[in-house]
Amino acid sequence: MKAIDLNPKVRKVSPLFWVFESLEDDPGFMTRKFFMFDAAYLDGLLYLAVNVGEEPWNGLVVCTSHEHQASLIEDFPELHAHPIIGKWLYLSQTHPDFESLALKLARLALRRDARMGIEPGTRKRSGSVKRAQSAKKTATKTATKTATRTKKGT
């Protein structure tokens, strides 16, 4: 008899997850999915994220603010602003020194470098989702009122 998978939503981990190995023993370390990325958090702040895919989603993202970009790029000239998420810096996995640079950036994160780490925001629902939810609530209220009137009339 074939075994049945009772947990089909097993989380797939990026092949680049090794970047976070130096962080694993830190008590403030945790990982979570962040959109398509596997993300590394330290003390609740989002520091690094990795993903394997098509460019520009194939490598390491350093979570920082615009004000710290120049300083980090000065120390790591291989980094550049991510073309989609412009406030964050990106290192493509195709860079010849990707492994050593990624490990250096992870060590920098482990030291809680003040230029890295952002407070993760809560996802805001788009206007279309809000409108759809509002329409659903209105429809539910209308249906409830109609059902109540029908019961009273019987």
NURO-524589 format. One record per residue: x negated, y, z of N, C-alpha, C in turn; residue number from 1. Coordinates in Angstrom, 1 decimal, decimal comma. Each point is the difference from the previous one (the first is absolute). Example, Ala and Ser with C-alpha at 12.3 -4.5 7.8 and 13.67 -1.06 7.14 Angstrom:
  n.east  n.north    n.up  ca.east  ca.north   ca.up  c.east  c.north    c.up    k
   -13,2     -5,7     7,8      0,9       1,2     0,0    -0,9      1,2     0,0    1
     0,4      1,1    -0,7     -0,9       1,1     0,0     0,8      1,1     0,8    2
END
This chain:
  n.east  n.north    n.up  ca.east  ca.north   ca.up  c.east  c.north    c.up    k
    -0,8     -1,2     0,0      0,8       1,2     0,0    -0,9      1,2     0,0    1
     0,4      1,0    -0,8     -0,8       1,3    -0,1     0,3      0,9     1,1    2
    -1,0      0,6     0,6      0,2       1,0     1,1     0,6      1,2    -0,5    3
     0,9      0,6     0,8      0,7       1,2    -0,4    -0,7      1,2     0,8    4
    -0,3      1,0    -0,7     -0,6       1,2     0,6     1,1      0,8     0,7    5
     0,0      0,1     1,3      1,0       0,7     0,7    -0,3      1,5     0,2    6
    -1,2      0,4    -0,4     -0,3       1,4     0,0    -0,6      0,4    -1,4    7
     0,9      0,2    -0,9     -0,5       0,3    -1,4    -0,6      1,4    -0,1    8
     0,1      0,8     0,9     -0,5       1,4     0,0    -1,4      0,0     0,7    9
    -0,8     -0,9    -0,3     -1,4       0,0     0,6    -0,7      1,1    -0,7   10
    -0,7      0,8     0,9     -0,7       1,2    -0,5    -1,2     -0,3    -0,7   11
    -0,1      0,4    -1,2     -1,2      -0,2    -0,8    -1,0      1,1     0,4   12
    -1,3     -0,4     0,2     -1,0       0,9     0,4    -0,9      0,2    -1,2   13
    -0,5      1,3    -0,1     -0,9       0,4    -1,1    -1,3     -0,8     0,1   14
    -0,6     -0,3    -1,2     -1,3      -0,6     0,0    -1,1      0,9     0,6   15
     0,4      1,3     0,1     -1,0       1,0     0,6     0,2      0,1     1,5   16
     0,7     -0,8     0,6      0,3       0,1     1,4    -1,3     -0,1     0,8   17
    -1,0     -0,6    -0,5     -1,3      -0,1     0,6    -0,6      1,3     0,4   18
     0,4      1,1    -0,6     -0,5       1,3     0,3     0,3      0,4     1,5   19
     1,1     -0,6     0,5      0,5       0,3     1,4    -0,7     -0,9     1,0   20
    -0,8     -0,9    -0,3     -0,6      -1,0     0,9    -0,7      0,7     1,2   21
    -0,7      1,1    -0,3     -0,8       0,7     1,1     1,0      0,7     0,9   22
     1,2      0,1    -0,3      1,0       0,7     0,8     0,8     -1,0     0,9   23
    -0,1     -1,2    -0,3      0,9      -1,0     0,6    -0,1     -0,1     1,5   24
    -1,2      0,2     0,6     -0,1      -0,2     1,4     0,3      1,2     0,8   25
     0,3      1,1    -0,7      0,4       1,3     0,7     1,4     -0,2     0,6   26
     0,3      0,3     1,2      1,3      -0,2     0,6     1,1      1,0    -0,6   27
    -0,4      1,0    -0,7      0,9       0,9    -0,6     0,3     -0,3    -1,5   28
    -0,6     -1,1    -0,4      0,2      -0,4    -1,5     1,2     -0,8    -0,2   29
     0,7      0,4    -1,1      1,1      -0,8    -0,5     0,1      0,2    -1,5   30
     0,6     -1,0    -0,7      0,2       0,2    -1,4     1,5     -0,1    -0,3   31
     0,4      0,7    -1,1      1,4      -0,1    -0,4     0,0      0,3    -1,5   32
     1,1     -0,4    -0,6      0,2       0,3    -1,4     0,3      1,5    -0,1   33
    -0,6      0,7    -1,0      0,3       1,4    -0,2     0,3      0,1    -1,5   34
     1,2     -0,1    -0,4      0,4      -0,1    -1,4    -0,7     -1,3    -0,6   35
    -0,8      0,2    -1,0     -0,7      -1,2    -0,5    -1,3     -0,3     0,6   36
    -0,4      0,8     0,9     -1,3      -0,1     0,7     0,1     -0,9     1,3   37
    -1,2     -0,6     0,3     -0,2      -0,5     1,4    -0,7      1,2     0,7   38
     0,5      0,5     1,1     -0,5       1,2     0,6    -0,6     -0,4     1,4   39
    -1,0      0,7     0,3     -0,7      -0,1     1,3     0,3      1,2     0,9   40
     0,6     -0,2     1,2      0,3       1,0     0,9    -0,9     -0,2     1,3   41
    -0,4      1,2     0,5     -0,8       0,0     1,3     0,8      1,0     0,9   42
     0,4     -0,5     1,1      0,7       0,8     1,0     1,2      0,7    -0,6   43
     0,7     -0,7    -0,9      1,2       0,5    -0,6    -0,3      0,9    -1,2   44
    -1,2      0,4    -0,3     -0,3       0,8    -1,2    -0,4     -0,9    -1,2   45
     0,5      0,4    -1,1     -0,3      -0,7    -1,3    -1,4      0,5    -0,5   46
    -1,0     -0,9    -0,1     -1,3       0,3    -0,4    -0,4     -0,4    -1,4   47
     0,2     -1,3    -0,3     -0,4      -0,5    -1,3     1,1     -0,9    -0,5   48
     0,0     -0,2    -1,3      0,9      -0,9    -0,7    -0,6     -0,6    -1,2   49
     0,3     -1,3    -0,3     -0,6      -0,7    -1,1     1,1     -0,6    -0,8   50
    -0,3     -0,2    -1,3      0,9      -0,6    -0,9    -0,8     -0,5    -1,2   51
     0,5     -1,1    -0,6     -0,6      -0,5    -1,3     1,1      0,1    -1,0   52
    -0,3      0,7    -1,1      1,0       0,2    -1,1    -0,6      0,8    -1,1   53
     0,8      0,6    -0,8     -0,5       0,9    -1,1    -0,4      1,3     0,6   54
    -1,0      0,7    -0,6     -0,4       1,3     0,4     1,2      0,9    -0,1   55
     0,1      0,9     0,9     -0,8       0,4     1,1     0,4     -0,7     1,3   56
     0,5     -1,2     0,0      0,5      -0,8     1,1    -0,9     -1,2     0,3   57
    -1,3      0,2    -0,2     -0,9      -1,2     0,0    -1,3      0,4     0,8   58
     0,2      0,0     1,3     -1,2       0,3     0,8     0,4      0,4     1,4   59
    -0,8      1,0     0,5      0,2       0,5     1,4     0,4      1,5    -0,1   60
     1,0      0,3     0,9      0,5       1,3     0,2    -0,4      0,5     1,4   61
    -0,6      1,1     0,1     -0,4       0,6     1,3     1,1      1,1     0,3   62
     0,7     -0,2     1,1      1,1       0,8     0,4    -0,5      1,2     0,7   63
     0,1      1,2    -0,6     -0,5       1,2     0,5     0,8      1,2    -0,4   64
    -0,3      1,2     0,4      0,7       1,2    -0,5    -0,9      0,7    -0,9   65
     0,6      1,0    -0,8     -0,7       0,8    -0,9    -1,2      0,7     0,6   66
     0,2      0,5     1,2     -1,1       0,7     0,7    -1,2     -0,8     0,2   67
     0,1     -1,3     0,1     -1,2      -0,8     0,3    -0,6     -0,7    -1,3   68
     0,6      0,2    -1,1     -0,4      -0,7    -1,2    -1,5      0,4    -0,4   69
    -0,2      1,3     0,0     -1,4       0,4    -0,5    -1,1     -0,5     0,9   70
     0,2     -0,1     1,3     -1,0      -0,5     0,9    -0,2     -1,5    -0,2   71
     1,1     -0,7    -0,2     -0,2      -1,5    -0,2    -0,6     -0,2    -1,4   72
     0,3      0,8    -1,0     -0,6      -0,2    -1,3    -1,5      0,4     0,0   73
    -0,3      0,9     0,9     -1,4       0,4     0,1    -0,8     -1,2     0,5   74
     0,6     -0,7     1,0     -0,7      -1,2     0,6     0,1     -1,2    -0,9   75
     1,1     -0,1    -0,7      0,3      -1,2    -0,9     0,4      0,6    -1,4   76
    -1,0      0,4    -0,8      0,3       0,6    -1,3     0,8     -1,0    -1,0   77
     0,0     -1,3     0,4      0,7      -0,9    -0,9     1,5      0,1     0,2   78
     0,5      0,6     1,1      1,4       0,2     0,2     0,5      1,2    -0,9   79
     1,3     -0,1    -0,3      0,6       1,1    -0,7     1,5      0,0     0,4   80
     0,6      1,1    -0,2      1,5       0,1     0,3     0,7     -1,0    -0,8   81
     0,9     -0,7     0,7      0,9      -1,0    -0,7     0,9      0,8    -1,0   82
     0,0     -0,5    -1,3      0,8       0,7    -1,0     1,5      0,1     0,3   83
     0,6     -0,9     0,8      1,4       0,1     0,3     0,2      0,5     1,4   84
    -0,7     -0,5     1,0      0,1       0,5     1,4    -1,2      0,9     0,2   85
     0,1      1,2    -0,5     -1,1       1,0     0,0    -0,6      0,3     1,3   86
     0,7     -0,1     1,1     -0,6       0,4     1,2    -0,9     -1,1     0,6   87
     0,0     -1,2    -0,6     -0,8      -1,1     0,5    -1,2     -0,2    -1,0   88
    -1,0     -0,6     0,5     -1,2      -0,3    -0,9     0,0     -1,4    -0,4   89
    -0,6     -0,3    -1,2      0,1      -1,3    -0,6    -1,4     -0,5    -0,4   90
    -0,2     -1,3     0,2     -1,2      -0,7    -0,4     0,5     -1,2    -0,8   91
    -0,3      0,0    -1,3      0,5      -1,1    -0,8    -0,9     -1,3     0,3   92
     0,7     -1,1    -0,1     -0,7      -1,3     0,2    -1,0     -0,2    -1,1   93
     0,2      0,7    -1,1     -0,9      -0,2    -1,1    -1,4      0,7     0,2   94
    -0,1      0,9     1,0     -1,2       0,7     0,2    -1,1     -1,1     0,4   95
    -1,2      0,2    -0,6     -1,1      -1,0     0,3    -0,3     -0,2     1,4   96
     0,1      1,1     0,9     -0,3      -0,1     1,4     1,2     -0,1     0,9   97
     1,1     -0,5    -0,6      1,3       0,0     0,8    -0,2     -0,7     1,3   98
    -0,5     -1,2     0,1     -0,1      -0,7     1,2    -0,7      0,7     1,1   99
    -1,2      0,5    -0,3     -0,8       0,7     1,0     0,7      1,3     0,5  100
     0,5      0,7    -1,0      0,7       1,3     0,3     1,3     -0,3     0,9  101
     0,7     -1,0    -0,4      1,3      -0,3     0,7    -0,4     -0,4     1,5  102
    -1,0     -0,7     0,2     -0,4      -0,4     1,3    -0,5      1,2     0,8  103
    -0,7      1,0    -0,6     -0,5       1,2     0,7     1,2      0,8     0,4  104
     1,0      0,1    -0,9      1,2       0,8     0,3     0,8     -0,7     1,1  105
     0,0     -1,3     0,1      0,7      -0,7     1,1    -0,7      0,3     1,3  106
    -1,3      0,0     0,0     -0,8       0,3     1,2     0,3      1,5     0,5  107
     0,1      0,9    -1,0      0,3       1,3     0,3     1,4      0,1     0,7  108
     0,9     -0,7    -0,6      1,4       0,0     0,6    -0,1     -0,6     1,4  109
    -0,8     -1,0     0,2     -0,1      -0,7     1,4    -0,5      1,0     1,0  110
    -0,9      1,0    -0,5     -0,5       1,0     0,9     1,0      1,1     0,2  111
     1,2     -0,1    -0,6      1,1       1,0     0,1    -0,5      1,4    -0,5  112
    -0,7     -0,1    -1,2     -0,4       1,3    -0,6     1,2      0,9    -0,1  113
    -0,2      1,2     0,4      1,1       1,0     0,1     0,5      0,4    -1,4  114
    -0,8     -0,3    -1,0      0,5       0,4    -1,4     0,9     -1,1    -0,6  115
     0,1     -1,1     0,7      0,9      -1,1    -0,5     1,1     -0,2     1,0  116
     1,1     -0,7    -0,5      1,1      -0,3     0,8     1,1      1,0    -0,1  117
     1,2     -0,5    -0,3      1,1       0,9    -0,1     1,2     -0,6     0,8  118
     0,8      0,9     0,5      1,2      -0,5     0,7     1,0     -0,5    -1,1  119
     0,4     -1,3     0,1      0,9      -0,5    -1,0     1,4      0,7     0,1  120
     0,5      0,4    -1,1      1,3       0,6     0,1     1,1     -1,0    -0,2  121
     1,2      0,4     0,4      1,1      -1,0    -0,2     0,5      0,3    -1,4  122
     0,5     -1,1    -0,7      0,4       0,1    -1,3     1,3      0,8    -0,1  123
     0,1      1,0    -0,8      1,3       0,7    -0,2     0,7     -0,6    -1,2  124
     1,3     -0,1     0,3      0,8      -0,6    -1,1     0,3      1,1    -1,1  125
     0,0     -0,5    -1,2      0,2       0,9    -1,1     1,4      0,5     0,0  126
     0,3      1,1    -0,7      1,4       0,5     0,0     1,0     -0,9    -0,5  127
    -0,4     -0,8    -1,1      0,9      -1,0    -0,6     0,4     -1,1     1,0  128
    -0,9     -0,4     0,9      0,3      -1,0     1,0     0,9      0,6     1,0  129
    -0,3      1,2     0,4      0,9       0,7     1,0     1,4      0,1    -0,5  130
     0,1      0,4    -1,3      1,4       0,2    -0,6     0,7     -1,3    -0,1  131
    -0,7     -1,1    -0,3      0,6      -1,3    -0,1     0,5     -0,5     1,3  132
    -0,8      0,3     1,1      0,4      -0,4     1,3     1,2      0,8     0,5  133
     0,0      1,3    -0,3      1,1       0,8     0,4     1,3     -0,4    -0,7  134
    -0,1     -0,3    -1,3      1,1      -0,5    -0,8     0,6     -1,3     0,6  135
    -1,0     -0,9     0,4      0,4      -1,3     0,6     0,8      0,2     1,3  136
    -0,5      1,0     0,8      0,7       0,3     1,3     1,4      0,5    -0,3  137
     0,1      0,9    -0,9      1,3       0,6    -0,4     0,9     -1,0    -0,5  138
    -0,5     -0,9    -0,8      0,9      -1,1    -0,5     0,4     -0,9     1,1  139
    -0,8     -0,3     0,9      0,3      -0,9     1,2     1,1      0,7     0,9  140
    -0,2      1,3     0,2      1,0       0,7     0,8     1,3      0,0    -0,7  141
     0,0      0,3    -1,3      1,3       0,0    -0,7     0,7     -1,4     0,0  142
    -0,8     -1,0    -0,2      0,5      -1,4     0,0     0,6     -0,3     1,4  143
    -0,7      0,4     1,1      0,5      -0,2     1,3     1,3      0,7     0,3  144
     0,1      1,3    -0,4      1,2       0,8     0,1     1,2     -0,7    -0,7  145
    -0,3     -0,4    -1,3      1,1      -0,7    -0,8     0,4     -1,2     0,7  146
    -0,9     -0,8     0,5      0,4      -1,3     0,6     0,8      0,3     1,3  147
    -0,3      1,0     0,7      0,7       0,4     1,3     1,4      0,4    -0,4  148
     0,2      0,8    -1,0      1,3       0,5    -0,5     0,8     -1,2    -0,4  149
    -0,6     -0,9    -0,8      0,7      -1,1    -0,5     0,6     -0,9     1,2  150
    -0,8     -0,2     1,0      0,4      -0,8     1,2     1,1      0,7     0,7  151
     0,0      1,3     0,1      1,0       0,8     0,7     1,3     -0,1    -0,7  152
    -0,1      0,0    -1,4      1,2       0,0    -0,8     0,7     -1,4    -0,1  153
    -0,7     -1,0     0,5      0,6      -1,4    -0,1     0,8     -0,3     1,2  154
END
